[in-house]
Amino acid sequence: MKRLTVALQRIYNDSLLKNSIYLIAANCSSLVVGFFFWVIASRYYTPNDIGIVSAILSSIFLISMISSIGLPMALTFYLPIYSKNANRIINTCLIIGIIISAIFSTIYILGVNIWAPELKPILSGLTSITIFIMTTIMTTISLLMNGMFTAGKKSSFNMIKENIFGFTKIFPLTLLVGSGAIGIFVSWGIGMIIAMITGFYLLFKSWKYKPMFILDPTVKDMTTFSIGNYIAGIFYMLPKLIFPILIIDIISSESAGYFFIAMTIASLLYGIPEAVAGPFLAESSDKNKFWNNVNKVIKFNIYLLVPGLLLFMIFGKFVLNIFNPNYAENSFMTLIILSMASLPLSLVVIFNIIRSSQKRIMSIIKTNGTVAVMTIILSIPLMRIWNIEGIAISYFIANTMVATIIIFRMKNPIESTLRLIKGDQNVISI
């Protein structure tokens, strides 16, 4: 008991680990609350409804990620450096994100017949179009807020915002059952509105933010870092966001629903290395602690990822069965394969956050681009052979191959790994 108390005290006093744990807790709580959301949805709505909504939400996430143009990562890195201009920088980033997301979501709606004709019946009325555009804008703002909270070492605020979003989107779900897929979509939008109100209040608490229509020239200094991470982020998220659309086009909307649930659960494991990225960047200005922090990141991932993977393999089918027996039957193998992909993916993510803190952005773009292109190329033929399991296999193969390249392009794979764990600086030479 004493050792546990000492370990917890050490984590609480270490801002890198503390903020990482807050972000992981946010991911966990979002998954748990999201779990209940999708359990209710799967009970009252058809797999076809869930498949359609998964494609709509994937489109929203993709547009929001594009609209954020890498600013969440740039805010995490630069906001602590330019903290005196925080209010103006935050304001500038929010204005940029809102304008770009409004433009791209409108373009998406105008061309929905081209890239997602199956969604046209849902995204045809003025009400659904308005909800789509507003939800996209709010999702972009939420992404920017995450970077702002992490930069201020207030990752706990991310958890609060996401929990409020998760809980409030559940309540309208049962009231809108007769609306079909649009009922799930509207519930999501209502939760986002309440989360935004909370987010702006927390933004005031963390950075004393007050809305204003003044732009800050400091954002120009963030451009290269921001755009580079933006491109890398698109490549990183592209496979996950394009999968539901591919599945609807090639297999069926029901299969897209089965895959979406499996990916949602597996994302809890992906969230472990991803959660470290923001706090690591926020701490990277202290060069004396840089490689010591790398050491912490590696150990932190190992201690959480391996037990987590084992739990998923043992209890995954039980969890899916809670959603619906059909999900346990059709999504379990996909969940296992996607969960196994978390191991090579974690190595790729850790490599990327090291490169990001070194401002070697082109290396991250090449790494994520290789994973994305390889995944998409493999997924189409494998999907036709093994259904949604084929897509999961393609994602696992792509991450494994890139992780292997990272390892073997070290100066000496075994020696370099040992030196990296010890905190040696001159290790990776990719």
C-alpha positions as CSV (number, residue, x, y, z in Angstrom):
1,M,0.0,0.0,0.0
2,K,2.9,2.3,0.8
3,R,4.5,1.7,-2.5
4,L,1.3,2.4,-4.3
5,T,1.0,5.7,-2.4
6,V,4.6,6.7,-3.3
7,A,4.0,5.8,-7.0
8,L,0.8,7.8,-7.1
9,Q,2.5,10.8,-5.4
10,R,5.4,10.6,-8.0
11,I,2.9,10.6,-10.9
12,Y,1.0,13.5,-9.3
13,N,4.2,15.5,-9.0
14,D,5.3,14.8,-12.6
15,S,3.4,17.0,-14.9
16,L,4.1,14.9,-18.0
17,L,2.7,11.7,-16.5
18,K,-0.1,13.5,-14.7
19,N,-1.4,15.2,-17.8
20,S,-0.9,12.0,-19.8
21,I,-3.1,10.1,-17.3
22,Y,-5.7,12.8,-17.4
23,L,-5.9,12.5,-21.2
24,I,-6.0,8.7,-21.0
25,A,-8.7,9.0,-18.3
26,A,-10.6,11.3,-20.8
27,N,-10.3,8.7,-23.5
28,C,-11.4,5.9,-21.1
29,S,-14.4,7.9,-19.7
30,S,-15.3,8.9,-23.3
31,L,-15.2,5.3,-24.3
32,V,-17.3,4.1,-21.3
33,V,-19.9,6.8,-21.9
34,G,-19.7,6.3,-25.6
35,F,-20.1,2.6,-24.9
36,F,-23.5,3.2,-23.3
37,F,-24.4,5.6,-26.1
38,W,-23.8,3.0,-28.7
39,V,-25.3,0.2,-26.6
40,I,-28.5,2.2,-26.5
41,A,-28.3,3.1,-30.2
42,S,-27.7,-0.6,-31.1
43,R,-30.8,-1.6,-29.1
44,Y,-33.2,1.0,-30.5
45,Y,-31.7,1.7,-34.0
46,T,-30.8,-0.7,-36.8
47,P,-27.2,-1.6,-37.8
48,N,-28.0,0.2,-41.1
49,D,-28.7,3.4,-39.1
50,I,-25.5,3.1,-37.1
51,G,-23.5,2.4,-40.3
52,I,-24.9,5.5,-42.0
53,V,-24.2,7.7,-38.9
54,S,-20.7,6.2,-38.6
55,A,-20.0,7.4,-42.2
56,I,-21.4,10.9,-41.4
57,L,-19.4,11.2,-38.2
58,S,-16.3,10.0,-40.0
59,S,-16.8,12.7,-42.6
60,I,-17.3,15.3,-39.8
61,F,-14.1,14.2,-38.1
62,L,-12.1,14.3,-41.3
63,I,-13.4,17.8,-42.3
64,S,-12.7,19.0,-38.7
65,M,-9.2,17.6,-38.7
66,I,-8.5,19.3,-42.1
67,S,-10.0,22.5,-40.8
68,S,-7.8,22.6,-37.7
69,I,-4.7,22.7,-40.1
70,G,-2.5,21.3,-37.3
71,L,-3.2,24.1,-34.9
72,P,-4.0,21.9,-31.9
73,M,-0.4,20.5,-31.9
74,A,1.1,23.9,-32.7
75,L,-0.9,25.5,-29.8
76,T,0.5,22.8,-27.4
77,F,4.0,23.6,-28.5
78,Y,3.9,27.4,-28.9
79,L,1.3,28.6,-26.4
80,P,3.5,28.0,-23.3
81,I,6.3,30.0,-25.1
82,Y,4.1,32.9,-26.0
83,S,1.8,32.8,-23.0
84,K,1.7,36.6,-22.7
85,N,-0.2,36.7,-26.0
86,A,-2.3,33.7,-25.2
87,N,-5.7,35.4,-25.5
88,R,-4.9,36.8,-28.9
89,I,-3.4,33.6,-30.2
90,I,-6.3,31.5,-29.0
91,N,-8.7,34.0,-30.6
92,T,-6.9,33.9,-33.9
93,C,-6.8,30.1,-34.0
94,L,-10.5,29.8,-33.3
95,I,-11.4,32.3,-36.0
96,I,-9.3,30.4,-38.5
97,G,-10.7,27.1,-37.5
98,I,-14.4,28.3,-37.7
99,I,-14.0,29.9,-41.2
100,I,-12.2,26.9,-42.7
101,S,-14.5,24.3,-41.3
102,A,-17.6,26.3,-42.5
103,I,-16.1,26.4,-46.0
104,F,-15.1,22.7,-46.2
105,S,-18.3,21.4,-44.6
106,T,-20.3,23.4,-47.2
107,I,-18.2,22.0,-50.0
108,Y,-18.8,18.5,-48.7
109,I,-22.5,19.0,-48.7
110,L,-22.5,20.4,-52.2
111,G,-20.5,17.4,-53.5
112,V,-22.1,14.6,-51.4
113,N,-23.5,13.0,-54.5
114,I,-19.9,12.5,-55.7
115,W,-18.0,11.2,-52.6
116,A,-20.9,9.7,-50.5
117,P,-24.1,9.2,-52.5
118,E,-25.5,6.9,-49.9
119,L,-25.6,9.8,-47.4
120,K,-27.7,12.0,-49.7
121,P,-31.1,11.0,-48.2
122,I,-29.8,12.1,-44.8
123,L,-28.0,15.2,-45.8
124,S,-30.6,16.7,-48.1
125,G,-32.9,18.7,-45.9
126,L,-32.1,22.2,-44.6
127,T,-32.2,21.1,-40.9
128,S,-29.8,18.1,-41.4
129,I,-27.5,20.2,-43.5
130,T,-27.4,23.0,-40.8
131,I,-26.8,20.4,-38.1
132,F,-24.0,18.9,-40.2
133,I,-22.2,22.2,-40.7
134,M,-22.6,23.4,-37.1
135,T,-21.5,20.0,-35.7
136,T,-18.4,20.1,-37.9
137,I,-17.6,23.7,-36.7
138,M,-18.0,22.7,-33.1
139,T,-15.9,19.6,-33.6
140,T,-13.1,21.7,-35.0
141,I,-13.4,24.1,-32.0
142,S,-13.2,21.1,-29.6
143,L,-10.0,19.9,-31.3
144,L,-8.5,23.4,-30.8
145,M,-9.6,23.5,-27.2
146,N,-7.8,20.2,-26.5
147,G,-4.5,21.7,-27.6
148,M,-5.2,24.8,-25.5
149,F,-5.9,22.8,-22.4
150,T,-2.9,20.6,-22.8
151,A,-0.6,23.6,-23.4
152,G,-1.8,25.0,-20.1
153,K,-1.2,21.7,-18.4
154,K,-4.9,21.4,-17.7
155,S,-5.6,18.1,-19.4
156,S,-8.2,17.5,-16.7
157,F,-10.4,20.1,-18.5
158,N,-10.3,17.9,-21.6
159,M,-11.8,15.1,-19.5
160,I,-14.5,17.3,-18.1
161,K,-15.5,18.6,-21.5
162,E,-15.5,15.2,-23.1
163,N,-17.5,13.6,-20.2
164,I,-20.2,16.3,-20.5
165,F,-20.4,15.7,-24.2
166,G,-20.6,12.0,-23.6
167,F,-23.4,12.2,-21.0
168,T,-25.6,14.9,-22.6
169,K,-25.7,13.2,-26.1
170,I,-27.2,10.0,-24.5
171,F,-30.5,11.6,-23.2
172,P,-32.0,12.7,-26.5
173,L,-31.2,9.3,-28.1
174,T,-34.3,7.4,-26.8
175,L,-36.6,10.4,-27.6
176,L,-35.6,10.4,-31.2
177,V,-35.9,6.7,-32.0
178,G,-38.6,7.2,-34.6
179,S,-36.3,9.5,-36.6
180,G,-33.9,6.7,-37.6
181,A,-30.3,7.6,-38.4
182,I,-31.0,11.3,-38.1
183,G,-32.0,10.7,-34.4
184,I,-28.5,9.5,-33.6
185,F,-27.0,12.4,-35.5
186,V,-29.2,15.1,-33.7
187,S,-28.4,13.6,-30.3
188,W,-24.7,13.9,-31.1
189,G,-25.1,17.5,-32.1
190,I,-27.0,18.4,-28.9
191,G,-24.2,16.9,-26.8
192,M,-21.7,18.9,-28.8
193,I,-23.5,22.2,-28.1
194,I,-23.5,21.7,-24.3
195,A,-19.8,20.6,-24.4
196,M,-18.9,23.8,-26.3
197,I,-20.5,26.0,-23.7
198,T,-18.6,24.1,-21.0
199,G,-15.4,24.3,-23.0
200,F,-15.5,28.1,-23.3
201,Y,-16.0,28.4,-19.6
202,L,-13.0,26.1,-18.9
203,L,-11.0,28.1,-21.5
204,F,-11.6,31.2,-19.4
205,K,-10.5,29.3,-16.3
206,S,-7.3,28.1,-17.8
207,W,-6.2,31.0,-20.0
208,K,-8.5,33.8,-18.9
209,Y,-9.8,33.8,-22.5
210,K,-12.2,36.5,-23.7
211,P,-13.6,36.5,-27.2
212,M,-12.4,39.3,-29.4
213,F,-12.0,40.1,-33.1
214,I,-8.3,40.8,-33.1
215,L,-5.7,38.6,-34.9
216,D,-2.2,37.9,-33.6
217,P,0.8,37.9,-35.9
218,T,2.5,35.3,-33.7
219,V,0.4,32.7,-35.5
220,K,2.6,33.2,-38.6
221,D,5.5,31.8,-36.6
222,M,3.5,28.7,-36.0
223,T,2.7,28.2,-39.7
224,T,5.4,25.8,-40.7
225,F,5.0,23.7,-37.6
226,S,1.2,23.8,-37.8
227,I,0.9,22.9,-41.6
228,G,3.5,20.1,-41.3
229,N,1.7,18.5,-38.3
230,Y,-1.6,19.2,-40.1
231,I,-0.5,17.1,-43.1
232,A,0.9,14.4,-40.9
233,G,-2.3,14.4,-38.8
234,I,-4.4,13.9,-41.9
235,F,-2.3,10.9,-43.0
236,Y,-2.5,9.5,-39.4
237,M,-6.3,9.7,-39.2
238,L,-7.1,9.1,-42.9
239,P,-7.4,5.3,-42.7
240,K,-9.7,5.4,-39.7
241,L,-11.9,8.0,-41.2
242,I,-12.1,6.6,-44.7
243,F,-12.8,3.0,-43.6
244,P,-16.6,3.4,-42.9
245,I,-17.1,5.1,-46.3
246,L,-15.1,2.3,-48.1
247,I,-17.1,-0.4,-46.3
248,I,-20.5,1.2,-47.2
249,D,-19.4,1.5,-50.8
250,I,-17.9,-2.0,-51.2
251,I,-19.7,-4.2,-48.6
252,S,-22.7,-2.7,-46.8
253,S,-23.8,-0.1,-44.3
254,E,-24.4,-2.9,-41.7
255,S,-20.8,-4.0,-42.0
256,A,-19.7,-0.4,-41.5
257,G,-21.6,-0.4,-38.2
258,Y,-19.9,-3.6,-37.1
259,F,-16.5,-2.2,-38.0
260,F,-17.2,1.2,-36.4
261,I,-18.0,-0.4,-33.0
262,A,-14.8,-2.5,-33.1
263,M,-12.7,0.5,-34.0
264,T,-14.3,2.7,-31.3
265,I,-13.3,0.1,-28.7
266,A,-9.8,-0.5,-30.1
267,S,-9.2,3.2,-30.1
268,L,-8.9,3.1,-26.3
269,L,-5.6,1.3,-26.8
270,Y,-4.5,3.7,-29.5
271,G,-5.3,6.5,-27.1
272,I,-2.5,5.5,-24.7
273,P,0.5,6.6,-26.9
274,E,-1.6,9.4,-28.4
275,A,-2.3,10.8,-24.9
276,V,1.4,11.3,-24.2
277,A,2.0,13.4,-27.4
278,G,0.5,16.7,-26.1
279,P,2.0,16.7,-22.6
280,F,5.4,15.6,-24.1
281,L,5.3,18.6,-26.5
282,A,4.3,21.0,-23.7
283,E,7.3,19.8,-21.7
284,S,9.8,19.6,-24.6
285,S,11.0,23.2,-24.1
286,D,13.1,21.9,-21.2
287,K,15.9,20.3,-23.2
288,N,17.6,19.0,-20.0
289,K,14.7,16.7,-19.4
290,F,14.0,15.7,-23.0
291,W,15.5,12.2,-23.2
292,N,14.5,11.5,-19.6
293,N,10.9,12.3,-20.7
294,V,11.3,9.9,-23.7
295,N,12.3,7.2,-21.3
296,K,9.1,7.9,-19.2
297,V,7.0,7.8,-22.4
298,I,8.3,4.4,-23.5
299,K,7.8,2.8,-20.0
300,F,4.4,4.4,-19.6
301,N,3.2,2.9,-22.8
302,I,4.6,-0.6,-22.1
303,Y,3.0,-0.7,-18.6
304,L,-0.4,0.3,-19.9
305,L,-0.6,-1.1,-23.4
306,V,0.4,-4.8,-22.8
307,P,-2.1,-5.4,-20.0
308,G,-4.8,-3.5,-21.9
309,L,-4.3,-5.7,-25.0
310,L,-4.6,-8.9,-22.9
311,L,-7.8,-7.6,-21.3
312,F,-9.3,-6.8,-24.8
313,M,-8.4,-10.3,-26.0
314,I,-10.0,-12.0,-23.0
315,F,-13.1,-9.8,-22.5
316,G,-13.6,-8.3,-26.0
317,K,-16.4,-10.7,-27.0
318,F,-18.2,-10.1,-23.7
319,V,-18.1,-6.4,-24.2
320,L,-19.4,-6.6,-27.8
321,N,-22.1,-8.9,-26.7
322,I,-23.4,-6.2,-24.4
323,F,-24.0,-4.1,-27.5
324,N,-25.8,-6.8,-29.3
325,P,-25.1,-10.5,-30.0
326,N,-24.8,-9.6,-33.7
327,Y,-21.8,-7.4,-32.8
328,A,-20.1,-10.2,-30.8
329,E,-20.5,-12.5,-33.8
330,N,-19.5,-10.0,-36.5
331,S,-17.0,-7.7,-34.8
332,F,-14.9,-9.8,-32.4
333,M,-12.1,-10.9,-34.8
334,T,-11.9,-7.3,-36.2
335,L,-11.6,-6.0,-32.6
336,I,-8.7,-8.4,-31.8
337,I,-6.8,-7.6,-35.0
338,L,-7.3,-3.8,-34.5
339,S,-6.2,-4.2,-30.8
340,M,-3.0,-6.0,-31.9
341,A,-2.2,-3.1,-34.2
342,S,-1.9,-0.9,-31.1
343,L,1.6,-2.4,-30.5
344,P,3.3,-1.3,-33.7
345,L,1.2,1.8,-33.8
346,S,2.5,2.9,-30.4
347,L,6.1,2.7,-31.7
348,V,5.1,4.8,-34.7
349,V,3.4,7.4,-32.4
350,I,6.3,7.6,-30.0
351,F,8.8,8.1,-32.9
352,N,6.5,10.9,-34.3
353,I,6.3,12.8,-31.0
354,I,10.1,12.8,-30.7
355,R,10.4,14.1,-34.2
356,S,7.7,16.7,-33.6
357,S,9.5,18.1,-30.6
358,Q,12.6,18.3,-32.7
359,K,10.6,20.1,-35.4
360,R,11.6,17.4,-37.9
361,I,8.1,17.5,-39.4
362,M,8.9,16.0,-42.8
363,S,9.9,12.8,-41.1
364,I,6.5,12.5,-39.5
365,I,4.7,13.2,-42.8
366,K,6.7,10.5,-44.5
367,T,6.0,8.0,-41.7
368,N,2.2,8.6,-41.4
369,G,1.9,8.9,-45.2
370,T,3.5,5.5,-45.7
371,V,1.1,3.9,-43.1
372,A,-2.0,5.6,-44.8
373,V,-1.1,4.7,-48.4
374,M,-0.1,1.2,-47.5
375,T,-3.3,0.6,-45.4
376,I,-5.6,1.9,-48.1
377,I,-3.9,0.0,-50.9
378,L,-4.1,-3.3,-49.0
379,S,-7.5,-2.7,-47.5
380,I,-9.5,-2.8,-50.8
381,P,-8.4,-6.3,-52.0
382,L,-8.3,-7.7,-48.4
383,M,-11.8,-6.4,-47.8
384,R,-13.1,-8.3,-50.8
385,I,-11.6,-11.5,-49.4
386,W,-12.1,-11.3,-45.7
387,N,-14.8,-8.6,-45.3
388,I,-14.2,-6.1,-42.4
389,E,-11.5,-8.4,-41.0
390,G,-9.5,-7.6,-44.2
391,I,-9.5,-3.9,-43.4
392,A,-8.2,-4.6,-39.8
393,I,-5.5,-6.8,-41.3
394,S,-4.4,-4.1,-43.7
395,Y,-4.1,-1.6,-40.8
396,F,-2.1,-4.1,-38.7
397,I,0.3,-4.9,-41.6
398,A,0.9,-1.3,-42.5
399,N,1.7,-0.2,-38.9
400,T,3.9,-3.3,-38.4
401,M,5.9,-2.7,-41.5
402,V,6.5,0.9,-40.7
403,A,7.4,0.1,-37.1
404,T,9.9,-2.5,-38.4
405,I,11.5,0.1,-40.7
406,I,11.9,2.5,-37.8
407,I,13.6,-0.2,-35.7
408,F,15.9,-1.3,-38.5
409,R,16.9,2.2,-39.5
410,M,18.3,2.8,-36.1
411,K,22.1,2.7,-35.8
412,N,21.9,-0.7,-34.1
413,P,18.4,-2.0,-33.3
414,I,19.1,-3.9,-30.1
415,E,21.7,-1.5,-28.8
416,S,19.7,1.6,-29.8
417,T,16.6,0.3,-28.0
418,L,18.6,-0.3,-24.8
419,R,20.2,3.1,-25.1
420,L,16.9,4.8,-25.7
421,I,15.4,3.3,-22.6
422,K,18.4,4.6,-20.7
423,G,17.8,8.1,-22.1
424,D,20.7,8.3,-24.6
425,Q,20.2,11.1,-27.1
426,N,21.9,9.8,-30.3
427,V,19.8,6.9,-31.0
428,I,17.3,7.2,-33.9
429,S,18.8,8.0,-37.3
430,I,15.8,7.8,-39.6
